[in-house]
Amino acid sequence: MSQIYLLNKPYQVLCQFTDDRGRATLADYLPVPNVYAAGRLDYDSEGLLLLTDDGALIHRISDPAHKLAKRYWVQVEGIPEERALQALRTGVQLKDGPTRPARVDRLGAPYPAARHPPVRYRESIPTTWLEIELREGRNRQVRRMTAHIGHPTLRLIRAAIGPWTLDGLEPGRWRRETLNAPNAGQRQRPGIDARRPRTRSRRR
């Protein structure tokens, strides 16, 4: 039986367990030894991170060949026209090649809770929340896609990876689930208690 840990990674937390510059890391939130992230989230991104000590499971989750869907909540600058969203759905040309078709919808209220520190606010420029689902994972792909259509990403939250979601997990909380390794990607039983992060004095 494989153990997998679901963590809601907060903003400005490194997707690693150590840092020689004193920045917040996963060790401040998940006190579990010898686990590794199946895929990564940027320092300035938030949301679902999966960690396990099962190398085969990490490969199955993170390898684009398995086309595991990843869903994001994305706050962008401005109000995209429908033709701009349709461009994302059919694929846009980035420097490293065209993107695969994606599911893109306007995200309905209620929107995610405010971030700390908050996203920059400009009274003259509205923002829009989108839900984007991809089946590939290039470096900073969502941010590059929204910039391509003229609507830079202001905030990025990963809401789901395959069958795993942020449901019930506040920022900094985690829970453990048990899986049968041959069936990685299929939930075997509900997650157990969401855990609080460890507290420490933050260094920046």
Secondary structure, DSSP 8 states (H G I E B T S, - for coil): -EEEEEEEE-TT--SSS--TT----GGGT---TT-EESS---TT-EEEEEEES-HHHHHHHH-GGG---EEEEEEEES---HHHHHHHHH--EETTEE----EEEE--SS-----SS-----TTS-EEEEEEEES---TTHHHHHHHHTT--EEEEEEEEETTEE-TT--TT-EEEEEE-GGGTTS--S--EEEE---------
